[in-house]
Amino acid sequence: MRLRADVSVADTDYGQVLLDERTGHYWQLNPTGVVVVRALLDGADEDAAVAALTSTYSVGEAQARQDVSALVEGLRGAGLVTA
């Protein structure tokens, strides 16, 4: 997965912000979202992103899988990422 070329990323005290430069919309990622997005942008698949989330935070695998899936669907639905 990759961010579109016109999506900017900025680290914040509370996670990250993704800016869709086409629309001007911001998307706030909390720290758990940052772990997932970084893993995916580094080439991990969703299973590896789940593993990264469960190893970083005290969250069960089922919840992590649901969270990763929801985040990926949200990013795709917003048009922020490419395959």
N, C-alpha and C positions, 0 to 999 in steps of 0.2 A: 504494500500500500504506500502511496505517496500523496503528499499534499499537492494540490494544484499549484502551478507556478505563481498564481496571483493571490496566494494565501500566505500571509505573514504570521510569524510566531513571536510572541514576546513573553519572557518569564516574568512572573509577578511574585509578590510575597505569598500568595495563596494558590499558586499553580502556574497556569499558562493562559494566555489569551491568543486565540486564532482570529485574525482579521481577514475577512473576505474583501479584498480590495475592489472587486467588481461592484459589490452592493453596499459596502461600508458596514456590514453587520459584524459584530464581535461575538465570539463563542468562548465562554470561560470554562477552562478545565480545572477541576480540583486536583489535588495531589495524586489521587488514585487514577484519575483520567490521564494525567501526565505520564504515569508509569505505563499505562496501556498504549497510549499514542507513541511514546518513544520506542517501545518494543516493536510495535507494528512498523514504524518508519525505519527502524533498523533492520527490517526484513523478516521479523518474526511472523509466524502465522497466529491465528487466534488462540490455539492451544498453548503456544509459548507465551502469549500475552497473559493468559490465565495463570500460567505458572509464575510469571513475573509478579503478577498482582498478589497471588497467595503467598509468595516468598517475601514480599515486602510488607504486606499488611496482614492483620489477623482477620482474614475473611475465608470462608469455606469455598471449596471448589465450585459447588453449584451456584452460589451467589456470584462468585467471580466470573463464571462463564456467562451468566445472565447479564452482568454489568458490561462485560467486554462486548457481547453481542449487541446490546442496546446502544453502546457508544459507537460501534462500527456502523450500525444502521443509521444512527443520527448523523454521523459525519458524511456518509454516502447520500443520505436524504437531503442534506444541506448543500450537497455538491462541492464539498471541501476537499475530497480525495479522489484519486484515480486508482484503478485496480491496484 
